[in-house]
Amino acid sequence: MQTGARGDGTGQVDHVRTARARTVLVVDDHRTVADLLRLALDTDQRTRCIGVAYDLPTARELASTMLPDVVVSDIQFAGSDEDGVDFAAHVSARHPGTLVVLLTGASGPIDLVKVAASGVSALLAKDGDLAGLLTAISTTSGGQLQVDPRLLHALTRPVSPPPVELTARESLVLLRLAEGVNAQRIARDLGIRTSTCRGYIKSLLHKLGAHSQLEAVARARAMGLLVEDHAR
């Protein structure tokens, strides 16, 4: 068992695992909210909070080193170019065994396609009751997006999203990106120029409507385009 450690305020870590409790990483730039949720998780026998991050860079580091069962993250982060959906895509691409629950208090529209493509397991209202939140954290599972009924009015999505068609070479490059291989290595393995490989990656980002390679992989996985996922 790993002993707990507390940092300089950018994140708190407390590694405690039991056979029955789900390990949870809490991510929220509102410290009071994050710390209160940590206490609630630790008083529930179904869950155990092993870390708290108040910003996304710290959250990415803790998600990689701690590999929690569940990450609970706010969607909005003041002063950040990224949001919780981007972070969820990062976690889903790098750590597919970790489930992500997103919380939102926003009253504006929510892009359901982007949320679903990020690999999120649940999208919940931040002002919901605590008991319901703890139950969702302890029972959520991958493969299906659970959406809080109170958020349905804010969801937006295209009526009929166009199908994504990838060439055979684009599919190969996509699979290697999902394995964490960089463009130079992919080009060498496929016997093509690095510039040609980057051209395939640029085409993938465009076709998948992604802004980064991580988001492209997460979107492709949500669309069922990573055929090797089903064979593993």
C-alpha positions as CSV (number, residue, x, y, z in Angstrom):
1,M,0.0,0.0,0.0
2,Q,1.3,3.4,-0.9
3,T,1.3,6.1,1.7
4,G,-0.4,9.5,1.3
5,A,1.4,12.7,0.3
6,R,0.2,16.3,0.1
7,G,1.8,18.8,-2.2
8,D,2.2,22.5,-2.5
9,G,-1.5,23.2,-3.2
10,T,-1.6,22.3,-6.9
11,G,-2.6,18.8,-6.0
12,Q,-3.2,16.4,-3.2
13,V,-2.4,12.7,-3.2
14,D,-3.6,10.0,-0.9
15,H,-3.1,6.5,-2.1
16,V,-5.5,4.1,-0.4
17,R,-6.9,1.1,-2.1
18,T,-9.3,-1.5,-0.8
19,A,-10.8,-4.5,-2.5
20,R,-14.3,-3.0,-2.7
21,A,-13.7,0.8,-3.1
22,R,-13.3,2.5,-6.5
23,T,-10.3,4.8,-6.6
24,V,-11.2,8.4,-7.7
25,L,-9.2,11.4,-8.8
26,V,-11.1,14.7,-8.3
27,V,-10.3,17.6,-10.7
28,D,-11.8,21.1,-10.1
29,D,-10.3,24.6,-10.0
30,H,-12.8,25.5,-7.2
31,R,-10.8,24.3,-4.3
32,T,-13.7,24.2,-1.8
33,V,-15.8,22.1,-4.2
34,A,-12.9,19.7,-4.8
35,D,-12.0,19.3,-1.2
36,L,-15.6,18.8,-0.1
37,L,-16.1,16.1,-2.8
38,R,-12.9,14.5,-1.6
39,L,-14.3,14.2,1.9
40,A,-17.6,12.9,0.6
41,L,-15.8,10.2,-1.4
42,D,-13.8,9.1,1.6
43,T,-16.9,8.7,3.8
44,D,-18.6,6.5,1.2
45,Q,-17.6,2.8,1.4
46,R,-17.9,2.4,-2.3
47,T,-15.3,5.0,-3.2
48,R,-11.9,6.3,-2.1
49,C,-10.4,9.6,-3.3
50,I,-6.7,9.1,-4.0
51,G,-6.0,12.5,-5.5
52,V,-7.2,16.1,-5.9
53,A,-6.0,18.4,-8.7
54,Y,-6.9,22.1,-9.0
55,D,-5.7,22.5,-12.6
56,L,-5.4,20.4,-15.7
57,P,-1.6,20.0,-16.0
58,T,-1.6,18.5,-12.5
59,A,-4.6,16.4,-13.3
60,R,-2.9,14.9,-16.3
61,E,0.2,14.1,-14.3
62,L,-1.8,12.4,-11.5
63,A,-4.0,10.5,-13.9
64,S,-0.8,9.0,-15.5
65,T,1.0,8.2,-12.2
66,M,-2.0,7.0,-10.1
67,L,-4.2,5.4,-12.8
68,P,-7.5,5.9,-10.8
69,D,-10.6,3.8,-11.6
70,V,-12.6,7.0,-12.1
71,V,-11.7,10.7,-12.8
72,V,-14.3,13.2,-11.7
73,S,-13.7,16.6,-13.4
74,D,-15.4,19.9,-13.9
75,I,-15.9,21.0,-17.5
76,Q,-14.8,24.6,-17.2
77,F,-11.4,25.8,-16.0
78,A,-10.9,29.6,-15.7
79,G,-7.9,30.9,-17.6
80,S,-7.2,27.6,-19.4
81,D,-7.2,27.0,-23.1
82,E,-8.4,23.5,-22.4
83,D,-11.6,22.3,-20.8
84,G,-12.8,19.1,-19.1
85,V,-13.8,17.6,-22.3
86,D,-10.3,18.0,-23.7
87,F,-8.9,16.5,-20.5
88,A,-11.4,13.6,-20.8
89,A,-10.2,12.9,-24.4
90,H,-6.6,12.8,-23.1
91,V,-7.4,10.3,-20.3
92,S,-9.5,8.1,-22.6
93,A,-6.7,8.0,-25.2
94,R,-3.9,7.4,-22.8
95,H,-5.6,5.4,-20.1
96,P,-8.6,3.6,-21.5
97,G,-9.1,1.6,-18.3
98,T,-10.0,4.9,-16.4
99,L,-13.6,6.1,-16.5
100,V,-14.3,9.8,-16.7
101,V,-17.3,11.6,-15.1
102,L,-17.8,15.2,-16.1
103,L,-19.6,17.8,-14.0
104,T,-21.0,21.0,-15.4
105,G,-22.7,24.0,-13.9
106,A,-22.8,25.9,-17.2
107,S,-26.1,27.1,-18.5
108,G,-25.0,27.4,-22.2
109,P,-25.1,24.7,-24.9
110,I,-23.1,21.5,-24.6
111,D,-21.7,19.8,-27.6
112,L,-22.9,16.2,-27.1
113,V,-20.9,14.9,-30.1
114,K,-17.7,16.3,-28.6
115,V,-18.5,15.0,-25.2
116,A,-19.3,11.5,-26.4
117,A,-16.2,11.4,-28.6
118,S,-14.0,12.2,-25.7
119,G,-14.9,8.9,-24.1
120,V,-16.8,10.3,-21.1
121,S,-18.9,7.8,-19.2
122,A,-21.2,10.2,-17.5
123,L,-22.2,13.9,-17.8
124,L,-23.8,15.2,-14.6
125,A,-25.1,18.6,-13.4
126,K,-22.8,20.1,-10.8
127,D,-25.8,21.3,-8.7
128,G,-27.2,17.8,-8.3
129,D,-27.6,16.0,-5.0
130,L,-24.5,14.6,-3.4
131,A,-26.0,11.1,-2.9
132,G,-26.8,10.8,-6.6
133,L,-23.3,12.0,-7.6
134,L,-21.6,9.4,-5.3
135,T,-23.9,6.6,-6.7
136,A,-23.0,7.7,-10.3
137,I,-19.3,7.6,-9.5
138,S,-19.5,4.2,-7.9
139,T,-21.6,2.6,-10.6
140,T,-20.8,4.3,-13.9
141,S,-19.3,2.0,-16.6
142,G,-17.7,2.4,-20.0
143,G,-19.3,1.9,-23.3
144,Q,-22.4,4.1,-22.8
145,L,-22.7,7.8,-22.0
146,Q,-24.9,8.5,-19.0
147,V,-26.4,12.0,-19.2
148,D,-28.2,13.9,-16.3
149,P,-31.8,14.5,-17.5
150,R,-31.6,18.1,-16.3
151,L,-28.9,18.7,-19.0
152,L,-30.8,17.4,-21.9
153,H,-32.1,20.9,-22.8
154,A,-28.5,22.2,-23.2
155,L,-27.3,19.4,-25.4
156,T,-26.6,20.1,-29.1
157,R,-25.7,17.8,-31.9
158,P,-26.0,17.6,-35.6
159,V,-29.2,15.9,-36.9
160,S,-27.3,13.5,-39.2
161,P,-23.6,13.5,-38.7
162,P,-21.8,12.5,-41.9
163,P,-19.9,9.2,-41.9
164,V,-16.2,9.3,-41.6
165,E,-14.4,7.4,-44.4
166,L,-10.7,6.7,-43.9
167,T,-8.3,5.4,-46.5
168,A,-6.3,2.2,-45.7
169,R,-3.2,4.2,-45.0
170,E,-5.0,6.7,-42.8
171,S,-6.4,3.8,-40.8
172,L,-2.9,2.4,-40.3
173,V,-1.6,5.7,-39.1
174,L,-4.6,6.2,-36.8
175,L,-3.9,2.8,-35.2
176,R,-0.3,3.7,-34.6
177,L,-1.3,7.0,-33.1
178,A,-3.6,5.2,-30.7
179,E,-0.6,3.1,-29.6
180,G,1.2,6.4,-28.7
181,V,3.7,6.2,-31.6
182,N,5.0,9.5,-33.0
183,A,5.0,10.6,-36.6
184,Q,8.7,9.9,-37.2
185,R,8.4,6.3,-36.0
186,I,5.2,5.7,-38.0
187,A,6.8,7.0,-41.1
188,R,9.9,4.8,-40.6
189,D,7.7,1.7,-40.0
190,L,5.5,2.4,-43.0
191,G,8.4,3.2,-45.3
192,I,7.2,6.8,-46.1
193,R,8.5,10.3,-45.6
194,T,7.8,12.0,-42.2
195,S,6.2,14.9,-44.1
196,T,3.9,12.4,-45.9
197,C,2.9,10.9,-42.5
198,R,2.2,14.3,-41.1
199,G,-0.1,14.8,-44.1
200,Y,-2.0,11.7,-43.2
201,I,-2.3,13.0,-39.6
202,K,-3.6,16.4,-40.8
203,S,-6.2,14.6,-42.9
204,L,-7.3,12.5,-40.0
205,L,-7.7,15.6,-37.8
206,H,-9.8,17.2,-40.5
207,K,-12.0,14.2,-41.1
208,L,-12.6,13.5,-37.4
209,G,-13.1,17.2,-36.5
210,A,-10.3,17.0,-34.0
211,H,-7.9,19.7,-32.8
212,S,-5.2,17.3,-31.6
213,Q,-3.9,13.8,-32.1
214,L,-5.3,12.8,-28.7
215,E,-8.7,14.1,-29.5
216,A,-8.6,12.4,-32.9
217,V,-7.9,9.0,-31.3
218,A,-10.6,9.6,-28.7
219,R,-13.1,10.5,-31.4
220,A,-12.1,7.5,-33.6
221,R,-12.5,5.2,-30.6
222,A,-16.0,6.5,-29.9
223,M,-16.9,6.0,-33.6
224,G,-15.7,2.5,-33.6
225,L,-12.9,3.2,-36.1
226,L,-10.2,1.6,-34.1
227,V,-10.9,-1.9,-35.2
228,E,-8.1,-3.4,-33.1
229,D,-9.8,-2.3,-29.9
230,H,-12.4,-5.0,-30.5
231,A,-9.8,-7.7,-31.0
232,R,-7.9,-7.1,-27.8
